[in-house]
Amino acid sequence: MMNQHTPDKKLLTDLMQVRTTIEVSATRELSRDPNRMLIVRSLDRACTRMEHLLPGLEGGKDPELLKQFKSTEFDFHAALIKSNDNIILSSIYENLAPQLYSALDRLPETYSEQRKKVNEYRYLVDALENGQTDLAVALTLVNLTNIKDKFETLDL
């Protein structure tokens, strides 16, 4: 899969499933970790960065701002996944993520969808900070399900 230049939809759908499994597990573990605040602060910074970029995305398609927004969003997910402190799962994800991100970069999003997503990220950060495991897991699942549903409409 790593050597394919244009992965097919089935492989990318499978990767989305792997991402969901890893990220939900990482969210659950992070929310229970008494030493979670360093990672939560990192997620908070990424969320704040997306919040600051949002106004520039309204009403226009500034390609540079959109690139920064998506990059920050990918960093948010990567930080969450790496928080599981499992070198094997992190390595699998890091090696396969570029193909997933390439496909996700093509997802069209309205300003309203971006704003809603950032609000969900903010709620997730708050749930993680407060150790609300069920809420954090639910928010992660909602976010990844929305991305997966949108992804499935892509014509590859």
N, C-alpha and C positions, 0 to 999 in steps of 0.2 A: 504493500500500500504506500509506503514512504517513497518508493521510486516512481510511482505513477505521476505523470504531470497533470493529468485531468482525472481525478478519482471519480468513480461513478456514484450515483445517488445512494445506492445501497451501502457502500462503504462509509460514506459520510453520515448516513442515518445511523449506522452502527456506532460510529464515533460519537455522535450526539448522545447515544444511549450510554456509552462508556463515560462520557463527560458527566452526564446526569448522575450516574451511580457514584462516581468519585466525588463529585461536588456535594451531593446530599450527605454522603458519609463524612466528608470533611466538615460540613456545616454542623452536623450532629456532634461530632467530637469536639470541635472548636467551642461550641456553646457550653460544653460541660467542662472545659479545661480551665482550671483556676488561674492559669498563667496566660490567658487569652488576650489580654489587653494590648500587647505589642502588635499583634496581628490585627486586632480590631481597630487600632489607631491607623494602621496602614490602609485598611479597607475604608475607614472614615475619610482619610486624605484623598483616596481615589474618588470616593463619592462626592466630596466637596469640589474636587476638580471638575467632575462632570456637571455639577450644579452651576459652576462658574462658566462653563462652556455653553450651557443650554441657551441663554439669551441670544448668543450669536448665531444659533442655529435656527431661530424662529424666523419664518418668512423668507428664508434664503437657503441656498445650498453652497455655503462657503466650503470648498473641498478641503482646505487645510484644517478648519475647525472640526469638520466632520471626521477627518482622519485622526485628529487629536482625541476627539470624543470616543471613537471606536477603540483606539489604542488604550485609552484609560479604562474603558469597559473591559477589554481583554485582560489588562493588568489586574483589575478587580477580581475577575474570575480566577486568574492564575494564582493570585495571592491566597484566595480561599482554598483552592485545590492543594497548593503547596503546604497549607497549614496542617494537612493530615500527617506531615512528617514521615511519609512513607516514600522512600527514595525510588522504589520500583514503580509505584503508581504515578508519582510525579514525573519520572523519566518517560514512561509510556505516554503520558499526556503531552509533555514537552515535545516529544518527537513527532507526534501526530497532529498536534494543535495547528501548525502552520497551514495544513490543508483545510482544516475546519475553518480557521479564521479567514482564509482566502474565500471560501464559499459564503461565510457569514458577512463578509465585507460587501457582498452584492445584495444583501437584504435591504429592500426599501423600507424606510421608516419615516413616519410623519413626526413633526415636532411634538404633537400630542402624545404619540407612542413613546418617544424618547423621554419626555417629561414624566410620564407614568412609570417608566422603567427606572428612572433615577429615584423617584419617590419610593419605589419598592426596594431599591438598594439601600436607601436611607433607613427604611423600616427594618431591613435585614440587619444593618449595622447596629441599630438600637436593640434589636432582639438578641443579637450576639453579645453585646455589651452587658445586657441584663441577664444573660444565661437562660433565656427563654427558648429552650430546645425545640419544642413542638412548633412554635411560631416561626423560628428561624428555618427549620426544615420545610415547613409549608411555603414560606416565601421563596425559598430556593427552588422548590418544585414548580411553583407558579411561574416564576421567571423563566426557568429552563423549558417548561412546557410551552409557554408563549413563543419562545425562540424556535423551538422544534416545530411547532405548528406553522410558523411563518417560513421556516426553512423548507418544509415539505412542499410549499407552493413554488419554490424556485425551479426554473427550467434549466437543468444542467446539460 
